Amino acid sequence: MLVCFQLEEGQIVAAPFLYDNKWYRAEVAKVTLDDYNVEDSKVCLYYVDYGDLSTRYKHEVCELRTDFLRLRFQAIECCLARVKPR
């Protein structure tokens, strides 16, 4: 894996998850650049196999090898029919 220098919204990358620090596939949802310190630039990520959102520093996000894109994304948005909150 290589560190991504040019990140764009919609790009699929590899990034560690906040709670276990293990690497997962993620889609770049938003890039927030820090004009004063590039190291402090942040990336909002959607983890495509779990459906979680997280924010990481740009330097923590890496380019994903293309062979890791062959497997379909595992997170599927859904809702339960006829279920109401209490």
C-alpha positions in Angstrom: 0.0 0.0 0.0 1.1 3.5 -0.8 0.2 6.7 0.9 -2.3 8.8 -1.1 -1.3 12.3 -1.8 -4.2 13.3 -4.0 -7.5 12.2 -2.4 -10.8 12.8 -4.0 -14.4 12.3 -2.8 -15.6 8.8 -3.9 -12.1 7.3 -4.0 -11.7 3.9 -2.4 -8.7 3.7 -0.1 -7.4 1.6 2.8 -7.5 3.2 6.3 -7.3 2.1 9.9 -10.5 2.1 11.9 -10.5 4.3 15.1 -11.5 1.6 17.6 -9.2 -1.3 16.7 -6.6 0.3 14.4 -7.0 -2.5 11.9 -7.0 -1.7 8.2 -10.3 -1.6 6.2 -11.6 -0.5 2.8 -13.1 2.9 2.9 -14.6 5.5 0.6 -13.5 9.1 0.9 -16.6 11.1 1.8 -14.9 14.5 2.3 -11.4 15.9 2.4 -10.8 18.9 4.8 -7.5 20.6 4.0 -5.6 22.5 6.6 -4.0 25.5 5.0 -1.5 26.1 7.8 -0.3 22.5 8.3 -0.8 19.9 5.6 -0.2 17.1 8.2 -3.4 18.2 10.0 -5.6 17.8 6.9 -8.4 15.3 7.6 -10.4 12.8 5.6 -14.0 11.7 6.4 -14.3 8.1 5.5 -17.2 5.7 5.0 -16.1 2.1 5.7 -17.7 0.2 2.8 -17.7 -3.2 4.4 -19.3 -2.1 7.7 -21.2 1.1 7.1 -19.3 3.1 9.7 -18.1 6.7 9.4 -14.8 8.0 10.8 -12.4 10.9 10.4 -8.7 10.2 10.1 -5.7 12.3 9.3 -4.8 12.4 5.6 -1.4 10.9 6.2 -3.0 7.8 7.7 -4.9 6.9 4.5 -3.3 4.7 1.9 -3.9 3.8 -1.7 -5.7 0.4 -2.1 -4.4 -2.2 -4.4 -6.8 -2.9 -7.3 -7.2 -6.6 -6.5 -8.8 -5.6 -3.2 -11.7 -4.0 -5.2 -12.8 -7.3 -6.8 -14.9 -8.2 -3.7 -18.2 -6.4 -3.5 -18.7 -4.0 -0.7 -20.3 -5.8 2.2 -22.3 -3.0 3.9 -25.9 -2.7 2.6 -28.2 0.1 3.6 -31.6 -1.2 4.7 -34.5 -0.7 7.0 -36.9 -3.0 8.8 -40.5 -3.1 7.7 -43.3 -2.4 10.2 -40.9 -1.7 13.0 -41.5 1.5 15.1 -39.3 3.1 17.8 -40.6 2.8 21.4 
